[in-house]
Amino acid sequence: MGKVSDISKPASATLVISRMLDAPPQEVFGAWTQPDRLRQWLSPKAFTCPFCEIDLRPGGTVRVCMRSVEGKDYWSRGEYLEIVEPERLVYTDSFADADGNTVSPQTYGMGAEWPVEALVTVTFANEEGRTRLTLEHSPLPAGEQRDMCRQGWNECLDKLAAYLAAPQTEAER
């Protein structure tokens, strides 16, 4: 498959999740863009995130490793296309190897219809001191794999909400 810019993205191919979080946008944006903070929550509930590297600038990259309870590592990488602090992040999303090289989604058991590169857009809207987070991930094929992706994102966002609700020192923010 081609790059995101080469792919037509019908609305039906877009996964959209919206959450209200009990923290201001600046705090949620920081939890999404600071590696030590992102590692605390960016993994489904039965996974951990032992590695995260972020170069937060347009053209910069993000590399993440999620580890299953069985010890299997799932690497991903992306490139930041747009950063509007604390309102919006847009980045590409691809499966990767441990060195950050893009690999086929089939490497991690995804079907042939799963795109080599997708686009993730996250907005952080201030609603009376809370944040309305909206995540769009596209294009994703309909069916079981998109449902698994939705579940994974929802589990990550559950962990993000818990992380934001936990007491933190100023150094942790």
Secondary structure as the mmCIF struct_conf table of DSSP 4:
data_model
#
loop_
_struct_conf.conf_type_id
_struct_conf.id
_struct_conf.beg_label_comp_id
_struct_conf.beg_label_asym_id
_struct_conf.beg_label_seq_id
_struct_conf.end_label_comp_id
_struct_conf.end_label_asym_id
_struct_conf.end_label_seq_id
HELX_RH_3T_P HELX_RH_3T_P1 VAL A 4 ASP A 6
BEND BEND1 ILE A 7 ILE A 7
HELX_RH_3T_P HELX_RH_3T_P2 ALA A 11 ALA A 13
STRN STRN1 LEU A 15 LEU A 21
BEND BEND2 ASP A 22 ALA A 23
HELX_RH_AL_P HELX_RH_AL_P1 PRO A 25 THR A 33
HELX_RH_AL_P HELX_RH_AL_P2 PRO A 35 LEU A 38
TURN_TY1_P TURN_TY1_P1 ARG A 39 TRP A 41
BEND BEND3 SER A 43 SER A 43
TURN_TY1_P TURN_TY1_P2 LYS A 45 ALA A 46
STRN STRN2 THR A 48 ILE A 54
BEND BEND4 ARG A 57 ARG A 57
TURN_TY1_P TURN_TY1_P3 PRO A 58 GLY A 59
STRN STRN3 THR A 61 ARG A 67
TURN_TY1_P TURN_TY1_P4 VAL A 69 GLU A 70
STRN STRN4 ASP A 73 VAL A 84
TURN_TY1_P TURN_TY1_P5 GLU A 85 GLU A 87
STRN STRN5 ARG A 88 ALA A 96
TURN_TY1_P TURN_TY1_P6 ALA A 98 ASP A 99
BEND BEND5 GLY A 100 GLY A 100
STRN STRN6 THR A 102 THR A 102
HELX_RH_3T_P HELX_RH_3T_P3 PRO A 105 TYR A 108
TURN_TY1_P TURN_TY1_P7 GLY A 109 GLY A 109
TURN_TY1_P TURN_TY1_P8 ALA A 112 GLU A 113
BEND BEND6 TRP A 114 TRP A 114
BEND BEND7 VAL A 116 GLU A 117
STRN STRN7 ALA A 118 GLU A 127
TURN_TY1_P TURN_TY1_P9 GLU A 128 GLY A 129
STRN STRN8 ARG A 130 SER A 138
BEND BEND8 PRO A 139 PRO A 139
BEND BEND9 ALA A 142 GLY A 143
HELX_RH_AL_P HELX_RH_AL_P3 GLU A 144 ALA A 165
BEND BEND10 ALA A 166 ALA A 166
HELX_RH_3T_P HELX_RH_3T_P4 GLU A 170 GLU A 172
#
